[in-house]
Amino acid sequence: MSDSAGKNSKIIFSPQLANYLLAKGYTIIKLKPKHDNPTESVFVFAIDDGFYEAIDEWRFNNVSES
């Protein structure tokens, strides 16, 4: 894999979502500094079965009511 995310990986910018995905058993394959704020990180995850469904589940459960 190159330095950026490839076809079998996805960059996650939200630490909360990254933590949720880790708790669900998905794997971080790389941590990288954010380009616009190097003191923060982005999380590169391997895309496994159910990965996008887990993201949808997290989004559904974390919608802020305004």
Helices and strands as residue ranges (DSSP letters): E 9-12, H 15-23, E 28-33, E 41-46, H 51-61
